């Protein structure tokens, strides 16, 4: 699996606290190994995020991504559940 990062993801990632960044990197590594690892709780989204999916990063922190094809995806945002879906 090849992962790309949207500039918005990079911007939001830069705003995370050090421990959140570390956890996000760990979860992205886990995603590379197995995108459907149960720890990630990989699930499809609805509404304005139709065609996108979300994984749990830590606590209330989520990362939103979209599959480009079966071997590539792009992560577009990372933030708290309430900030992403309000």
Gaussian input, Z-matrix of N, CA and C with variables (Angstrom, degrees):
# hf/3-21g

backbone

0 1
 N
 C     1     B1
 C     2     B2     1     A1
 N     3     B3     2     A2     1     D1
 C     4     B4     3     A3     2     D2
 C     5     B5     4     A4     3     D3
 N     6     B6     5     A5     4     D4
 C     7     B7     6     A6     5     D5
 C     8     B8     7     A7     6     D6
 N     9     B9     8     A8     7     D7
 C    10    B10     9     A9     8     D8
 C    11    B11    10    A10     9     D9
 N    12    B12    11    A11    10    D10
 C    13    B13    12    A12    11    D11
 C    14    B14    13    A13    12    D12
 N    15    B15    14    A14    13    D13
 C    16    B16    15    A15    14    D14
 C    17    B17    16    A16    15    D15
 N    18    B18    17    A17    16    D16
 C    19    B19    18    A18    17    D17
 C    20    B20    19    A19    18    D18
 N    21    B21    20    A20    19    D19
 C    22    B22    21    A21    20    D20
 C    23    B23    22    A22    21    D21
 N    24    B24    23    A23    22    D22
 C    25    B25    24    A24    23    D23
 C    26    B26    25    A25    24    D24
 N    27    B27    26    A26    25    D25
 C    28    B28    27    A27    26    D26
 C    29    B29    28    A28    27    D27
 N    30    B30    29    A29    28    D28
 C    31    B31    30    A30    29    D29
 C    32    B32    31    A31    30    D30
 N    33    B33    32    A32    31    D31
 C    34    B34    33    A33    32    D32
 C    35    B35    34    A34    33    D33
 N    36    B36    35    A35    34    D34
 C    37    B37    36    A36    35    D35
 C    38    B38    37    A37    36    D36
 N    39    B39    38    A38    37    D37
 C    40    B40    39    A39    38    D38
 C    41    B41    40    A40    39    D39
 N    42    B42    41    A41    40    D40
 C    43    B43    42    A42    41    D41
 C    44    B44    43    A43    42    D42
 N    45    B45    44    A44    43    D43
 C    46    B46    45    A45    44    D44
 C    47    B47    46    A46    45    D45
 N    48    B48    47    A47    46    D46
 C    49    B49    48    A48    47    D47
 C    50    B50    49    A49    48    D48
 N    51    B51    50    A50    49    D49
 C    52    B52    51    A51    50    D50
 C    53    B53    52    A52    51    D51
 N    54    B54    53    A53    52    D52
 C    55    B55    54    A54    53    D53
 C    56    B56    55    A55    54    D54
 N    57    B57    56    A56    55    D55
 C    58    B58    57    A57    56    D56
 C    59    B59    58    A58    57    D57
 N    60    B60    59    A59    58    D58
 C    61    B61    60    A60    59    D59
 C    62    B62    61    A61    60    D60
 N    63    B63    62    A62    61    D61
 C    64    B64    63    A63    62    D62
 C    65    B65    64    A64    63    D63
 N    66    B66    65    A65    64    D64
 C    67    B67    66    A66    65    D65
 C    68    B68    67    A67    66    D66
 N    69    B69    68    A68    67    D67
 C    70    B70    69    A69    68    D68
 C    71    B71    70    A70    69    D69
 N    72    B72    71    A71    70    D70
 C    73    B73    72    A72    71    D71
 C    74    B74    73    A73    72    D72
 N    75    B75    74    A74    73    D73
 C    76    B76    75    A75    74    D74
 C    77    B77    76    A76    75    D75
 N    78    B78    77    A77    76    D76
 C    79    B79    78    A78    77    D77
 C    80    B80    79    A79    78    D78
 N    81    B81    80    A80    79    D79
 C    82    B82    81    A81    80    D80
 C    83    B83    82    A82    81    D81
 N    84    B84    83    A83    82    D82
 C    85    B85    84    A84    83    D83
 C    86    B86    85    A85    84    D84
 N    87    B87    86    A86    85    D85
 C    88    B88    87    A87    86    D86
 C    89    B89    88    A88    87    D87
 N    90    B90    89    A89    88    D88
 C    91    B91    90    A90    89    D89
 C    92    B92    91    A91    90    D90
 N    93    B93    92    A92    91    D91
 C    94    B94    93    A93    92    D92
 C    95    B95    94    A94    93    D93
 N    96    B96    95    A95    94    D94
 C    97    B97    96    A96    95    D95
 C    98    B98    97    A97    96    D96
 N    99    B99    98    A98    97    D97
 C   100   B100    99    A99    98    D98
 C   101   B101   100   A100    99    D99
 N   102   B102   101   A101   100   D100
 C   103   B103   102   A102   101   D101
 C   104   B104   103   A103   102   D102
 N   105   B105   104   A104   103   D103
 C   106   B106   105   A105   104   D104
 C   107   B107   106   A106   105   D105
 N   108   B108   107   A107   106   D106
 C   109   B109   108   A108   107   D107
 C   110   B110   109   A109   108   D108
 N   111   B111   110   A110   109   D109
 C   112   B112   111   A111   110   D110
 C   113   B113   112   A112   111   D111
 N   114   B114   113   A113   112   D112
 C   115   B115   114   A114   113   D113
 C   116   B116   115   A115   114   D114
 N   117   B117   116   A116   115   D115
 C   118   B118   117   A117   116   D116
 C   119   B119   118   A118   117   D117
 N   120   B120   119   A119   118   D118
 C   121   B121   120   A120   119   D119
 C   122   B122   121   A121   120   D120
 N   123   B123   122   A122   121   D121
 C   124   B124   123   A123   122   D122
 C   125   B125   124   A124   123   D123
 N   126   B126   125   A125   124   D124
 C   127   B127   126   A126   125   D125
 C   128   B128   127   A127   126   D126
 N   129   B129   128   A128   127   D127
 C   130   B130   129   A129   128   D128
 C   131   B131   130   A130   129   D129
 N   132   B132   131   A131   130   D130
 C   133   B133   132   A132   131   D131
 C   134   B134   133   A133   132   D132
 N   135   B135   134   A134   133   D133
 C   136   B136   135   A135   134   D134
 C   137   B137   136   A136   135   D135
 N   138   B138   137   A137   136   D136
 C   139   B139   138   A138   137   D137
 C   140   B140   139   A139   138   D138
 N   141   B141   140   A140   139   D139
 C   142   B142   141   A141   140   D140
 C   143   B143   142   A142   141   D141
 N   144   B144   143   A143   142   D142
 C   145   B145   144   A144   143   D143
 C   146   B146   145   A145   144   D144
 N   147   B147   146   A146   145   D145
 C   148   B148   147   A147   146   D146
 C   149   B149   148   A148   147   D147
 N   150   B150   149   A149   148   D148
 C   151   B151   150   A150   149   D149
 C   152   B152   151   A151   150   D150
 N   153   B153   152   A152   151   D151
 C   154   B154   153   A153   152   D152
 C   155   B155   154   A154   153   D153
 N   156   B156   155   A155   154   D154
 C   157   B157   156   A156   155   D155
 C   158   B158   157   A157   156   D156
 N   159   B159   158   A158   157   D157
 C   160   B160   159   A159   158   D158
 C   161   B161   160   A160   159   D159
 N   162   B162   161   A161   160   D160
 C   163   B163   162   A162   161   D161
 C   164   B164   163   A163   162   D162
 N   165   B165   164   A164   163   D163
 C   166   B166   165   A165   164   D164
 C   167   B167   166   A166   165   D165
 N   168   B168   167   A167   166   D166
 C   169   B169   168   A168   167   D167
 C   170   B170   169   A169   168   D168
 N   171   B171   170   A170   169   D169
 C   172   B172   171   A171   170   D170
 C   173   B173   172   A172   171   D171
 N   174   B174   173   A173   172   D172
 C   175   B175   174   A174   173   D173
 C   176   B176   175   A175   174   D174
 N   177   B177   176   A176   175   D175
 C   178   B178   177   A177   176   D176
 C   179   B179   178   A178   177   D177
 N   180   B180   179   A179   178   D178
 C   181   B181   180   A180   179   D179
 C   182   B182   181   A181   180   D180
 N   183   B183   182   A182   181   D181
 C   184   B184   183   A183   182   D182
 C   185   B185   184   A184   183   D183
 N   186   B186   185   A185   184   D184
 C   187   B187   186   A186   185   D185
 C   188   B188   187   A187   186   D186
 N   189   B189   188   A188   187   D187
 C   190   B190   189   A189   188   D188
 C   191   B191   190   A190   189   D189
 N   192   B192   191   A191   190   D190
 C   193   B193   192   A192   191   D191
 C   194   B194   193   A193   192   D192
 N   195   B195   194   A194   193   D193
 C   196   B196   195   A195   194   D194
 C   197   B197   196   A196   195   D195
 N   198   B198   197   A197   196   D196
 C   199   B199   198   A198   197   D197
 C   200   B200   199   A199   198   D198
 N   201   B201   200   A200   199   D199
 C   202   B202   201   A201   200   D200
 C   203   B203   202   A202   201   D201
 N   204   B204   203   A203   202   D202
 C   205   B205   204   A204   203   D203
 C   206   B206   205   A205   204   D204
 N   207   B207   206   A206   205   D205
 C   208   B208   207   A207   206   D206
 C   209   B209   208   A208   207   D207
 N   210   B210   209   A209   208   D208
 C   211   B211   210   A210   209   D209
 C   212   B212   211   A211   210   D210
 N   213   B213   212   A212   211   D211
 C   214   B214   213   A213   212   D212
 C   215   B215   214   A214   213   D213
 N   216   B216   215   A215   214   D214
 C   217   B217   216   A216   215   D215
 C   218   B218   217   A217   216   D216
 N   219   B219   218   A218   217   D217
 C   220   B220   219   A219   218   D218
 C   221   B221   220   A220   219   D219
 N   222   B222   221   A221   220   D220
 C   223   B223   222   A222   221   D221
 C   224   B224   223   A223   222   D222
 N   225   B225   224   A224   223   D223
 C   226   B226   225   A225   224   D224
 C   227   B227   226   A226   225   D225
 N   228   B228   227   A227   226   D226
 C   229   B229   228   A228   227   D227
 C   230   B230   229   A229   228   D228
 N   231   B231   230   A230   229   D229
 C   232   B232   231   A231   230   D230
 C   233   B233   232   A232   231   D231
 N   234   B234   233   A233   232   D232
 C   235   B235   234   A234   233   D233
 C   236   B236   235   A235   234   D234
 N   237   B237   236   A236   235   D235
 C   238   B238   237   A237   236   D236
 C   239   B239   238   A238   237   D237
 N   240   B240   239   A239   238   D238
 C   241   B241   240   A240   239   D239
 C   242   B242   241   A241   240   D240
 N   243   B243   242   A242   241   D241
 C   244   B244   243   A243   242   D242
 C   245   B245   244   A244   243   D243
 N   246   B246   245   A245   244   D244
 C   247   B247   246   A246   245   D245
 C   248   B248   247   A247   246   D246
 N   249   B249   248   A248   247   D247
 C   250   B250   249   A249   248   D248
 C   251   B251   250   A250   249   D249
 N   252   B252   251   A251   250   D250
 C   253   B253   252   A252   251   D251
 C   254   B254   253   A253   252   D252
 N   255   B255   254   A254   253   D253
 C   256   B256   255   A255   254   D254
 C   257   B257   256   A256   255   D255

   B1=1.4596
   B2=1.5241
   B3=1.3037
   B4=1.4657
   B5=1.5209
   B6=1.3242
   B7=1.4592
   B8=1.5255
   B9=1.3291
   B10=1.4596
   B11=1.5216
   B12=1.3216
   B13=1.4610
   B14=1.5244
   B15=1.3175
   B16=1.4647
   B17=1.5261
   B18=1.3230
   B19=1.4652
   B20=1.5259
   B21=1.3251
   B22=1.4603
   B23=1.5247
   B24=1.3338
   B25=1.4608
   B26=1.5293
   B27=1.3215
   B28=1.4728
   B29=1.5263
   B30=1.3313
   B31=1.4680
   B32=1.5292
   B33=1.3307
   B34=1.4631
   B35=1.5295
   B36=1.3310
   B37=1.4632
   B38=1.5249
   B39=1.3219
   B40=1.4617
   B41=1.5162
   B42=1.3263
   B43=1.4641
   B44=1.5240
   B45=1.3259
   B46=1.4666
   B47=1.5205
   B48=1.3279
   B49=1.4617
   B50=1.5300
   B51=1.3058
   B52=1.4713
   B53=1.5241
   B54=1.3297
   B55=1.4676
   B56=1.5262
   B57=1.3411
   B58=1.4658
   B59=1.5257
   B60=1.3124
   B61=1.4677
   B62=1.5250
   B63=1.3255
   B64=1.4615
   B65=1.5250
   B66=1.3180
   B67=1.4660
   B68=1.5313
   B69=1.3298
   B70=1.4680
   B71=1.5289
   B72=1.3265
   B73=1.4643
   B74=1.5309
   B75=1.3305
   B76=1.4665
   B77=1.5213
   B78=1.3345
   B79=1.4619
   B80=1.5258
   B81=1.3218
   B82=1.4685
   B83=1.5254
   B84=1.3129
   B85=1.4676
   B86=1.5268
   B87=1.3196
   B88=1.4581
   B89=1.5312
   B90=1.3300
   B91=1.4647
   B92=1.5303
   B93=1.3296
   B94=1.4634
   B95=1.5277
   B96=1.3138
   B97=1.4622
   B98=1.5259
   B99=1.3216
   B100=1.4657
   B101=1.5277
   B102=1.3384
   B103=1.4654
   B104=1.5293
   B105=1.3282
   B106=1.4541
   B107=1.5245
   B108=1.3357
   B109=1.4590
   B110=1.5254
   B111=1.3196
   B112=1.4700
   B113=1.5284
   B114=1.3179
   B115=1.4615
   B116=1.5344
   B117=1.3226
   B118=1.4698
   B119=1.5242
   B120=1.3140
   B121=1.4661
   B122=1.5268
   B123=1.3211
   B124=1.4635
   B125=1.5300
   B126=1.3432
   B127=1.4643
   B128=1.5289
   B129=1.3422
   B130=1.4653
   B131=1.5270
   B132=1.3116
   B133=1.4614
   B134=1.5225
   B135=1.3247
   B136=1.4632
   B137=1.5232
   B138=1.3233
   B139=1.4533
   B140=1.5134
   B141=1.3322
   B142=1.4688
   B143=1.5240
   B144=1.3365
   B145=1.4604
   B146=1.5327
   B147=1.3234
   B148=1.4622
   B149=1.5237
   B150=1.3034
   B151=1.4718
   B152=1.5275
   B153=1.3278
   B154=1.4576
   B155=1.5223
   B156=1.3222
   B157=1.4546
   B158=1.5245
   B159=1.3118
   B160=1.4564
   B161=1.5175
   B162=1.3294
   B163=1.4619
   B164=1.5286
   B165=1.3149
   B166=1.4575
   B167=1.5256
   B168=1.3226
   B169=1.4600
   B170=1.5280
   B171=1.3218
   B172=1.4639
   B173=1.5183
   B174=1.3098
   B175=1.4553
   B176=1.5177
   B177=1.3295
   B178=1.4631
   B179=1.5313
   B180=1.3026
   B181=1.4695
   B182=1.5302
   B183=1.3410
   B184=1.4663
   B185=1.5221
   B186=1.3254
   B187=1.4687
   B188=1.5259
   B189=1.3242
   B190=1.4630
   B191=1.5171
   B192=1.3327
   B193=1.4589
   B194=1.5177
   B195=1.3241
   B196=1.4612
   B197=1.5162
   B198=1.3297
   B199=1.4573
   B200=1.5269
   B201=1.3196
   B202=1.4574
   B203=1.5232
   B204=1.3105
   B205=1.4658
   B206=1.5305
   B207=1.3105
   B208=1.4667
   B209=1.5248
   B210=1.3435
   B211=1.4685
   B212=1.5203
   B213=1.3268
   B214=1.4576
   B215=1.5249
   B216=1.3385
   B217=1.4574
   B218=1.5193
   B219=1.3279
   B220=1.4579
   B221=1.5238
   B222=1.3106
   B223=1.4563
   B224=1.5184
   B225=1.3326
   B226=1.4635
   B227=1.5217
   B228=1.3369
   B229=1.4624
   B230=1.5180
   B231=1.3114
   B232=1.4579
   B233=1.5251
   B234=1.3338
   B235=1.4615
   B236=1.5267
   B237=1.3212
   B238=1.4531
   B239=1.5261
   B240=1.2987
   B241=1.4604
   B242=1.5256
   B243=1.3226
   B244=1.4687
   B245=1.5349
   B246=1.3159
   B247=1.4623
   B248=1.5308
   B249=1.3091
   B250=1.4701
   B251=1.5139
   B252=1.3094
   B253=1.4551
   B254=1.5214
   B255=1.3163
   B256=1.4785
   B257=1.5178
   A1=108.84
   A2=115.85
   A3=121.75
   A4=107.87
   A5=116.25
   A6=121.91
   A7=109.70
   A8=115.13
   A9=122.64
   A10=107.67
   A11=115.85
   A12=120.65
   A13=109.52
   A14=115.07
   A15=121.57
   A16=108.08
   A17=117.09
   A18=120.17
   A19=111.50
   A20=117.72
   A21=120.70
   A22=110.91
   A23=117.12
   A24=120.58
   A25=109.55
   A26=116.05
   A27=120.17
   A28=111.16
   A29=116.32
   A30=121.32
   A31=110.71
   A32=116.27
   A33=120.49
   A34=111.27
   A35=116.54
   A36=120.76
   A37=109.81
   A38=117.16
   A39=121.71
   A40=113.44
   A41=117.36
   A42=122.14
   A43=112.94
   A44=117.12
   A45=120.09
   A46=111.25
   A47=115.00
   A48=120.02
   A49=108.66
   A50=116.88
   A51=122.11
   A52=111.94
   A53=117.39
   A54=119.96
   A55=111.42
   A56=117.72
   A57=121.12
   A58=110.56
   A59=116.89
   A60=120.48
   A61=110.56
   A62=115.07
   A63=119.29
   A64=110.48
   A65=117.24
   A66=121.22
   A67=110.03
   A68=117.45
   A69=121.44
   A70=110.12
   A71=117.13
   A72=120.73
   A73=110.46
   A74=116.68
   A75=120.56
   A76=110.74
   A77=116.68
   A78=120.57
   A79=111.58
   A80=117.44
   A81=119.82
   A82=110.80
   A83=116.85
   A84=120.48
   A85=110.07
   A86=115.70
   A87=120.74
   A88=110.31
   A89=116.51
   A90=121.97
   A91=110.29
   A92=116.85
   A93=120.50
   A94=111.74
   A95=115.86
   A96=121.00
   A97=111.94
   A98=116.17
   A99=121.68
   A100=109.16
   A101=118.06
   A102=121.09
   A103=114.15
   A104=117.15
   A105=119.59
   A106=113.02
   A107=116.39
   A108=120.51
   A109=107.61
   A110=117.02
   A111=120.81
   A112=113.33
   A113=118.07
   A114=121.90
   A115=110.78
   A116=116.63
   A117=121.25
   A118=113.19
   A119=117.00
   A120=121.51
   A121=111.11
   A122=115.89
   A123=123.74
   A124=108.63
   A125=116.29
   A126=119.34
   A127=111.43
   A128=116.38
   A129=120.28
   A130=111.10
   A131=115.49
   A132=121.71
   A133=110.08
   A134=115.48
   A135=121.92
   A136=109.29
   A137=115.83
   A138=121.33
   A139=111.93
   A140=116.28
   A141=119.97
   A142=112.14
   A143=117.15
   A144=121.13
   A145=112.75
   A146=117.50
   A147=120.43
   A148=108.39
   A149=117.31
   A150=125.04
   A151=113.27
   A152=117.56
   A153=121.71
   A154=108.71
   A155=114.42
   A156=121.21
   A157=108.35
   A158=116.14
   A159=121.59
   A160=110.06
   A161=115.51
   A162=121.03
   A163=108.27
   A164=115.55
   A165=121.19
   A166=108.42
   A167=115.26
   A168=120.46
   A169=109.11
   A170=115.74
   A171=120.84
   A172=108.34
   A173=116.91
   A174=120.11
   A175=111.04
   A176=115.89
   A177=122.37
   A178=112.26
   A179=117.43
   A180=122.16
   A181=110.50
   A182=115.76
   A183=122.02
   A184=109.68
   A185=115.34
   A186=121.84
   A187=107.51
   A188=116.39
   A189=122.13
   A190=108.87
   A191=115.04
   A192=120.13
   A193=110.43
   A194=114.77
   A195=121.65
   A196=108.28
   A197=115.69
   A198=119.53
   A199=108.93
   A200=116.72
   A201=121.98
   A202=109.63
   A203=115.05
   A204=123.65
   A205=105.72
   A206=117.80
   A207=119.02
   A208=113.79
   A209=117.53
   A210=120.76
   A211=114.60
   A212=117.43
   A213=120.84
   A214=111.01
   A215=115.08
   A216=120.09
   A217=108.88
   A218=114.68
   A219=120.00
   A220=108.77
   A221=116.01
   A222=121.70
   A223=107.31
   A224=115.29
   A225=119.78
   A226=114.56
   A227=117.48
   A228=118.56
   A229=110.12
   A230=115.65
   A231=122.28
   A232=106.37
   A233=115.58
   A234=120.01
   A235=107.91
   A236=115.90
   A237=119.60
   A238=109.72
   A239=115.27
   A240=121.53
   A241=110.50
   A242=117.10
   A243=120.61
   A244=112.20
   A245=118.20
   A246=119.78
   A247=111.99
   A248=117.12
   A249=120.74
   A250=112.51
   A251=117.17
   A252=120.16
   A253=114.48
   A254=119.00
   A255=119.73
   A256=110.94
   D1=130.97
   D2=175.72
   D3=-105.49
   D4=132.01
   D5=-178.20
   D6=-112.29
   D7=134.26
   D8=172.51
   D9=-114.02
   D10=157.53
   D11=179.27
   D12=-125.59
   D13=124.02
   D14=175.87
   D15=-68.57
   D16=152.78
   D17=-179.54
   D18=-59.87
   D19=-31.05
   D20=177.34
   D21=-65.82
   D22=-38.92
   D23=176.83
   D24=-62.02
   D25=-46.58
   D26=179.83
   D27=-58.72
   D28=-41.49
   D29=-179.74
   D30=-64.06
   D31=-47.79
   D32=-179.65
   D33=-67.30
   D34=-38.15
   D35=178.09
   D36=-60.02
   D37=-40.15
   D38=179.45
   D39=-62.37
   D40=-23.95
   D41=-179.29
   D42=-85.73
   D43=-10.73
   D44=-178.50
   D45=-70.77
   D46=153.69
   D47=174.16
   D48=-71.44
   D49=160.86
   D50=-175.52
   D51=-55.71
   D52=-44.35
   D53=-179.49
   D54=-66.79
   D55=-33.06
   D56=177.62
   D57=-70.83
   D58=-38.36
   D59=177.10
   D60=-62.27
   D61=-43.43
   D62=179.87
   D63=-62.76
   D64=-44.52
   D65=-179.97
   D66=-64.72
   D67=-39.84
   D68=178.92
   D69=-62.41
   D70=-42.36
   D71=179.09
   D72=-64.27
   D73=-39.67
   D74=177.85
   D75=-63.18
   D76=-43.26
   D77=-179.28
   D78=-68.86
   D79=-36.10
   D80=176.95
   D81=-66.04
   D82=-36.96
   D83=176.24
   D84=-64.76
   D85=-42.96
   D86=176.71
   D87=-61.54
   D88=-39.92
   D89=177.80
   D90=-61.13
   D91=-41.77
   D92=178.42
   D93=-61.18
   D94=-38.42
   D95=-178.93
   D96=-73.54
   D97=-39.54
   D98=-179.87
   D99=-160.75
   D100=99.32
   D101=-177.13
   D102=-58.74
   D103=-20.41
   D104=-177.95
   D105=-110.27
   D106=24.54
   D107=173.24
   D108=-57.29
   D109=134.28
   D110=-175.06
   D111=-60.13
   D112=-26.56
   D113=178.98
   D114=-62.29
   D115=-32.50
   D116=-176.94
   D117=-76.27
   D118=-22.98
   D119=-175.80
   D120=49.93
   D121=47.97
   D122=179.06
   D123=-61.89
   D124=121.78
   D125=-178.13
   D126=-147.93
   D127=152.02
   D128=178.93
   D129=-74.41
   D130=154.36
   D131=179.53
   D132=-109.41
   D133=166.45
   D134=-179.22
   D135=-126.07
   D136=179.42
   D137=175.91
   D138=68.02
   D139=-132.83
   D140=-176.94
   D141=-66.24
   D142=-14.38
   D143=179.10
   D144=-105.83
   D145=24.93
   D146=175.32
   D147=-55.93
   D148=140.46
   D149=-176.55
   D150=79.77
   D151=-0.18
   D152=177.00
   D153=-108.41
   D154=164.16
   D155=178.31
   D156=-131.75
   D157=165.90
   D158=-179.50
   D159=-133.41
   D160=146.90
   D161=170.30
   D162=-125.34
   D163=151.74
   D164=175.48
   D165=-80.88
   D166=134.79
   D167=178.20
   D168=-101.77
   D169=-57.99
   D170=178.93
   D171=-167.07
   D172=132.77
   D173=179.22
   D174=53.01
   D175=-116.70
   D176=-178.34
   D177=-93.63
   D178=3.16
   D179=-175.96
   D180=-84.25
   D181=130.69
   D182=-179.00
   D183=-127.42
   D184=153.13
   D185=173.47
   D186=-121.42
   D187=131.96
   D188=-179.08
   D189=-107.02
   D190=135.28
   D191=-179.19
   D192=-144.55
   D193=169.07
   D194=178.40
   D195=-137.79
   D196=135.79
   D197=174.23
   D198=-74.21
   D199=130.47
   D200=174.90
   D201=-88.31
   D202=-36.12
   D203=172.88
   D204=-162.36
   D205=-171.95
   D206=-174.34
   D207=-68.24
   D208=-14.63
   D209=-177.85
   D210=-116.67
   D211=-0.01
   D212=-176.78
   D213=-139.67
   D214=145.98
   D215=173.76
   D216=-146.14
   D217=161.81
   D218=177.73
   D219=-125.69
   D220=128.45
   D221=174.99
   D222=-88.96
   D223=126.82
   D224=-172.74
   D225=-109.57
   D226=-20.39
   D227=-177.90
   D228=-160.31
   D229=152.89
   D230=173.23
   D231=-145.59
   D232=125.03
   D233=-177.33
   D234=-171.51
   D235=-177.37
   D236=177.53
   D237=-73.03
   D238=157.04
   D239=179.99
   D240=-54.32
   D241=-47.61
   D242=-176.62
   D243=-66.06
   D244=-36.17
   D245=178.52
   D246=-71.86
   D247=-33.89
   D248=-178.16
   D249=-75.20
   D250=-39.89
   D251=-169.10
   D252=-108.80
   D253=12.99
   D254=-179.75
   D255=-94.71

